Amino acid sequence: MRRVDYDREQYRDYARGRALTERQREVWIGAFAAVLPERRPLDGLDVGSGTGRFTPALAEEFGPVIGVDPSVRMREVAQEQSRHPLVRYLAGSAEDMPVASGSADYALMFLSWHHVQEKERAARELARVLRPGGRLLLRANFSDHHPRPWWLEHFDRGFEIDAALFQPLHEVIEIFTSAGWRVARFGTVVQPSSGTREEVLRRLRLRTLSFFSQLGPEELEEGFRRLERAVAADPGAPAPEFSDTLLTLETPGPS
């Protein structure tokens, strides 16, 4: 996997390219609420928070949140977009978080696990920062449980290349259980349509998905030509819904 330096690439366009509709955000917050304790407030961590597309919503629903991200530029964008009183952004990573041990009730990693370089170390660090019985909401793709978004078929070897970015589910679970975690739940969340096909294409052109950084210039150009022809046939058609995976893990101790 080619690593993306978010301080040099993508930070200008990431928020637009990866924008969620209000309905999508509501669905995800509901899915998180279903696996977290009912009491409020909860202290949260948004690990790999990027431009903060979830951080303020987590604060609104659950309580104070610290967004942790290694990219200076991404944190700057997050702070510019929302200065929520219950949100702080700090420099750090899943392997090294600048927060006290046992200081959070939950952590969210939303499509950031595949960027983690030292995964065993990250599993231990995530366990350190959570209280006993704390939960990790791991929204990740897995090579053997991989979604098939409608646009991916227009790129040669699209599914193969995208799936290769991610580990199989059993491998991820083994990393965490070896660090003392247990699996609390694994399931899917049906993500509502992200708008019309033309709106999705407009965001895809910003190339803020890790997938696009794995393709050569010719593959990109040809894939977008095919995709644009397909969208032109019915640009106002709603983009299809599809299911995403959510793995919930729990640290040892009382819930």
Secondary structure in CASP SS format (residue, H / E / C, confidence):
PFRMAT SS
TARGET T0000
AUTHOR 0000-0000-0000
METHOD secondary structure of the structure
MODEL  1
M C 1.00
R C 1.00
R C 1.00
V C 1.00
D C 1.00
Y C 1.00
D C 1.00
R C 1.00
E C 1.00
Q C 1.00
Y C 1.00
R C 1.00
D C 1.00
Y H 1.00
A H 1.00
R H 1.00
G H 1.00
R C 1.00
A C 1.00
L C 1.00
T C 1.00
E H 1.00
R H 1.00
Q H 1.00
R H 1.00
E H 1.00
V H 1.00
W H 1.00
I H 1.00
G H 1.00
A H 1.00
F H 1.00
A H 1.00
A C 1.00
V C 1.00
L C 1.00
P C 1.00
E C 1.00
R C 1.00
R C 1.00
P C 1.00
L C 1.00
D C 1.00
G E 1.00
L E 1.00
D E 1.00
V E 1.00
G C 1.00
S C 1.00
G C 1.00
T C 1.00
G C 1.00
R C 1.00
F C 1.00
T H 1.00
P H 1.00
A H 1.00
L H 1.00
A H 1.00
E H 1.00
E H 1.00
F H 1.00
G C 1.00
P C 1.00
V E 1.00
I E 1.00
G E 1.00
V E 1.00
D E 1.00
P C 1.00
S C 1.00
V H 1.00
R H 1.00
M H 1.00
R H 1.00
E H 1.00
V H 1.00
A H 1.00
Q H 1.00
E H 1.00
Q H 1.00
S C 1.00
R C 1.00
H C 1.00
P C 1.00
L C 1.00
V E 1.00
R E 1.00
Y E 1.00
L E 1.00
A E 1.00
G C 1.00
S E 1.00
A C 1.00
E C 1.00
D E 1.00
M C 1.00
P C 1.00
V C 1.00
A C 1.00
S C 1.00
G C 1.00
S C 1.00
A E 1.00
D E 1.00
Y E 1.00
A E 1.00
L E 1.00
M E 1.00
F E 1.00
L C 1.00
S C 1.00
W H 1.00
H H 1.00
H H 1.00
V C 1.00
Q C 1.00
E C 1.00
K H 1.00
E H 1.00
R H 1.00
A H 1.00
A H 1.00
R H 1.00
E H 1.00
L H 1.00
A H 1.00
R H 1.00
V H 1.00
L E 1.00
R E 1.00
P E 1.00
G E 1.00
G E 1.00
R E 1.00
L E 1.00
L E 1.00
L E 1.00
R E 1.00
A C 1.00
N C 1.00
F E 1.00
S C 1.00
D C 1.00
H E 1.00
H C 1.00
P C 1.00
R C 1.00
P C 1.00
W H 1.00
W H 1.00
L H 1.00
E H 1.00
H H 1.00
F C 1.00
D C 1.00
R C 1.00
G H 1.00
F H 1.00
E H 1.00
I H 1.00
D H 1.00
A H 1.00
A C 1.00
L C 1.00
F C 1.00
Q C 1.00
P C 1.00
L H 1.00
H H 1.00
E H 1.00
V H 1.00
I H 1.00
E H 1.00
I H 1.00
F H 1.00
T H 1.00
S H 1.00
A C 1.00
G C 1.00
W C 1.00
R E 1.00
V E 1.00
A E 1.00
R E 1.00
F E 1.00
G E 1.00
T E 1.00
V E 1.00
V E 1.00
Q E 1.00
P C 1.00
S C 1.00
S C 1.00
G C 1.00
T E 1.00
R H 1.00
E H 1.00
E H 1.00
V H 1.00
L H 1.00
R H 1.00
R H 1.00
L H 1.00
R C 1.00
L C 1.00
R C 1.00
T C 1.00
L C 1.00
S H 1.00
F H 1.00
F H 1.00
S H 1.00
Q H 1.00
L C 1.00
G C 1.00
P H 1.00
E H 1.00
E H 1.00
L H 1.00
E H 1.00
E H 1.00
G H 1.00
F H 1.00
R H 1.00
R H 1.00
L H 1.00
E H 1.00
R H 1.00
A H 1.00
V H 1.00
A H 1.00
A C 1.00
D C 1.00
P C 1.00
G C 1.00
A C 1.00
P E 1.00
A C 1.00
P C 1.00
E C 1.00
F E 1.00
S E 1.00
D E 1.00
T E 1.00
L E 1.00
L E 1.00
T E 1.00
L E 1.00
E E 1.00
T C 1.00
P C 1.00
G C 1.00
P C 1.00
S C 1.00
END
